[in-house]
């Protein structure tokens, strides 16, 4: 069985334009991200985690009220994933800050 390859210049042009636009966005974002401070990055992470957590809660409520007071399994699965993501963002961030602070206090004690 032979595979047929359809050649369409229009599709290739669209793909090239899309890849070029991604490259431009990536290069612009790299310069923006390199200028960000650690506090700004943490703020964006927290906002993203809270937004996904809020979206999971909203999806569960909508599923409950729109499906005759039954929460569908996929809504519960999505809520679980949002909890894992938000917990990962908050937990890793707090753990790293705590460890850095602990190391800094040890270094300060050794230097005194």
ZASE-126184 format. One record per residue (C-alpha): residue number from 1; residue in one letter; y, x, z. Coordinates in steps of 0.02 Angstrom, whole numbers, m for minus. Layout:
N
- k_r_Y_X_Z
- NUM_a_Y_X_Z
...
END
This chain:
112
- k_r_Y_X_Z
- 1_x_0_0_0
- 2_x_164_74_m54
- 3_x_323_62_47
- 4_x_474_7_m50
- 5_x_635_96_m15
- 6_x_790_2_m60
- 7_x_939_110_m95
- 8_x_1106_32_m58
- 9_x_1263_139_m57
- 10_x_1356_6_39
- 11_x_1238_21_188
- 12_x_1248_211_187
- 13_x_1437_201_186
- 14_x_1437_82_334
- 15_x_1322_196_432
- 16_x_1431_348_396
- 17_x_1588_254_449
- 18_x_1501_196_608
- 19_x_1441_372_652
- 20_x_1614_443_617
- 21_x_1695_312_730
- 22_x_1571_352_869
- 23_x_1611_536_850
- 24_x_1798_501_863
- 25_x_1772_392_1017
- 26_x_1660_523_1097
- 27_x_1786_663_1068
- 28_x_1931_557_1133
- 29_x_1832_505_1286
- 30_x_1781_683_1325
- 31_x_1963_736_1338
- 32_x_2000_583_1445
- 33_x_1849_609_1557
- 34_x_1885_793_1582
- 35_x_2058_747_1650
- 36_x_1988_623_1777
- 37_x_1978_667_1960
- 38_x_1823_641_2065
- 39_x_1904_495_2154
- 40_x_1938_407_1989
- 41_x_1758_432_1933
- 42_x_1696_362_2099
- 43_x_1812_213_2082
- 44_x_1746_174_1908
- 45_x_1567_190_1970
- 46_x_1600_72_2115
- 47_x_1686_m54_2001
- 48_x_1539_m47_1881
- 49_x_1414_m70_2022
- 50_x_1510_m216_2097
- 51_x_1530_m297_1926
- 52_x_1343_m288_1888
- 53_x_1300_m351_2062
- 54_x_1421_m496_2042
- 55_x_1349_m537_1870
- 56_x_1174_m545_1945
- 57_x_1232_m665_2081
- 58_x_1321_m774_1954
- 59_x_1167_m777_1842
- 60_x_1056_m833_1987
- 61_x_1177_m972_2034
- 62_x_1191_m1031_1855
- 63_x_1003_m1027_1834
- 64_x_981_m1126_1995
- 65_x_1102_m1264_1949
- 66_x_1062_m1276_1764
- 67_x_871_m1278_1779
- 68_x_844_m1423_1899
- 69_x_865_m1315_2056
- 70_x_737_m1185_2004
- 71_x_784_m1004_1982
- 72_x_699_m932_1828
- 73_x_599_m771_1846
- 74_x_709_m677_1723
- 75_x_864_m716_1826
- 76_x_778_m649_1982
- 77_x_721_m495_1887
- 78_x_899_m464_1826
- 79_x_968_m486_2002
- 80_x_839_m362_2067
- 81_x_891_m235_1935
- 82_x_1075_m257_1979
- 83_x_1033_m228_2163
- 84_x_938_m69_2119
- 85_x_1081_m7_2010
- 86_x_1216_m46_2139
- 87_x_1110_28_2278
- 88_x_1084_185_2175
- 89_x_1270_205_2143
- 90_x_1320_175_2324
- 91_x_1173_268_2402
- 92_x_1181_425_2295
- 93_x_1368_437_2313
- 94_x_1364_418_2502
- 95_x_1219_539_2519
- 96_x_1303_674_2415
- 97_x_1467_655_2510
- 98_x_1375_667_2676
- 99_x_1280_823_2623
- 100_x_1436_908_2556
- 101_x_1527_869_2718
- 102_x_1381_936_2820
- 103_x_1377_1097_2718
- 104_x_1565_1118_2734
- 105_x_1557_1100_2924
- 106_x_1418_1230_2932
- 107_x_1519_1350_2827
- 108_x_1674_1320_2935
- 109_x_1572_1355_3093
- 110_x_1503_1517_3019
- 111_x_1675_1576_2967
- 112_x_1751_1547_3140
END
